[in-house]
Amino acid sequence: MERWERKEGAGFLRKVGIRRNHIVLDFGCRVGHYAIPAAKIVGNEGIVYAVDKEQQALNELQQKAIYLNLKNIRTINSSGRIQIDLEKDSIDVVLFYDVLHYHEKEKREKLYRQAYRVLKQNGLFSVYPKHSLEDNPIMEFQNVSLGEIKQEIRNSNFVFEKKHCGFISHDDGLNKGCVLNFRKSERKG
């Protein structure tokens, strides 16, 4: 995972759409397998907000950031709340990677609304929907297809843009996976 965090992850996240000076939210960041490479991409003028409910994981991420001299990562303990305590229209990219299967549909929809609220207009919403019916289904995704997940997100006024596949971090290893990119659109009605 060290090689992923230091090199390969940045290549993957650049393909996804993270750029220099972006402000990124990594929701469910754990120990930083995405936050670390994102912080390298956005540089000193960018910020990565790393949100997780486990303080021990956030502490490990902070130690890695110190070791790698990354001063642009801000950790936030969510205490398991669905609320994202960041300003409206303040984020360029939101990452929901391997977190949605923990939540039933009603809570997922609340998460989508929170992502919509914090994203800037035309902001990037990137989702790794691991554990859907097509990819080792578990927990709240036991009976949910990838198409249904895409539709849930579209129903929250996001426009599907592109699918990116490759080797991606999952837990503490790499596996072949795909992320779905959406853009924030104007709210209807």
Residue pairs with C-beta under 8 A, 6 or more apart in sequence:
1 33
1 169
1 172
1 173
1 174
4 33
4 37
4 169
4 174
5 32
5 33
5 36
5 37
5 64
6 36
6 37
6 40
6 68
8 37
8 167
9 33
9 34
9 36
9 37
9 169
10 37
10 38
10 40
10 41
12 37
12 164
12 166
12 167
12 168
13 34
13 37
13 38
13 41
14 41
15 164
15 166
16 124
16 126
16 164
16 179
16 181
17 93
17 124
17 126
17 181
18 24
18 38
18 41
18 42
18 93
18 124
19 41
19 42
19 92
20 41
20 42
20 43
20 45
20 46
21 42
21 43
21 45
21 46
22 41
22 42
22 46
22 92
22 93
23 42
23 46
23 47
23 48
23 49
23 90
23 91
23 92
23 93
24 35
24 38
24 42
24 46
24 47
24 48
24 49
24 91
24 92
24 93
24 94
24 95
25 48
25 49
25 51
25 84
25 86
25 91
25 93
25 94
25 95
25 115
25 118
26 32
26 34
26 35
26 38
26 48
26 49
26 50
26 51
26 95
26 97
27 51
27 78
27 84
27 94
27 95
27 96
27 99
27 111
27 115
28 51
28 52
28 96
28 97
28 98
28 99
28 102
29 35
29 50
29 51
29 52
29 57
29 58
29 61
29 75
30 52
30 54
30 57
30 61
31 57
31 60
31 61
31 64
32 50
32 60
32 61
32 64
32 65
32 73
33 169
33 172
34 95
34 97
34 169
35 48
35 50
35 61
35 73
36 61
36 64
36 65
36 68
36 70
36 73
38 48
38 93
38 95
39 46
39 48
39 65
39 70
39 72
39 73
40 70
42 48
42 72
43 72
44 71
44 72
46 72
47 72
47 73
47 74
48 72
48 73
48 74
49 74
49 76
49 86
49 91
50 58
50 61
50 73
50 74
50 75
50 76
51 75
51 76
51 77
51 78
51 84
52 58
52 61
52 75
52 76
52 77
52 78
53 77
53 78
53 79
53 80
53 81
55 77
58 75
58 76
58 77
61 73
61 75
62 73
62 75
64 70
65 71
65 73
76 85
78 84
82 103
82 107
82 110
82 111
82 114
83 114
84 114
84 115
84 117
84 118
86 118
87 118
88 117
88 118
89 117
89 118
89 119
89 120
89 121
90 118
90 120
91 118
91 119
91 120
91 123
92 119
92 120
92 123
92 124
93 123
93 124
93 125
93 126
94 115
94 118
94 119
94 123
94 124
94 125
94 126
95 126
95 128
96 111
96 115
96 125
96 126
96 127
96 128
97 126
97 127
97 128
97 130
97 168
97 169
97 179
98 128
98 130
98 131
98 170
98 171
100 108
100 111
100 127
100 129
100 140
100 141
100 149
101 129
101 130
101 131
101 132
101 138
101 139
101 140
101 141
102 139
102 140
103 111
103 140
104 140
105 140
105 144
105 152
108 140
108 152
109 152
109 155
109 156
112 152
112 153
112 156
112 158
113 156
115 125
115 156
116 125
116 156
116 157
116 158
116 184
119 125
119 184
120 184
121 184
121 186
122 183
122 184
123 183
123 184
124 161
124 181
124 182
124 183
125 153
125 158
125 181
125 182
125 183
125 184
126 179
126 180
126 181
126 182
127 149
127 153
127 179
127 180
127 181
127 182
128 168
128 177
128 178
128 179
128 180
129 135
129 141
129 146
129 149
129 180
130 136
130 170
130 177
131 137
131 138
131 139
131 141
132 141
132 144
132 145
132 146
132 148
132 149
133 141
133 142
133 143
133 144
133 145
133 146
134 145
134 146
135 146
135 177
137 143
137 144
141 149
149 180
150 160
150 180
153 160
153 180
153 182
154 160
154 182
157 184
157 185
157 186
157 187
157 188
158 182
158 183
158 184
158 185
159 182
159 183
159 185
160 180
160 181
160 182
161 181
161 182
161 183
162 180
162 181
163 178
163 179
163 180
163 181
164 178
164 179
164 181
165 176
165 177
165 178
165 179
166 176
166 177
167 174
167 175
167 176
167 177
168 174
168 175
168 176
168 177
168 178
168 179
170 177
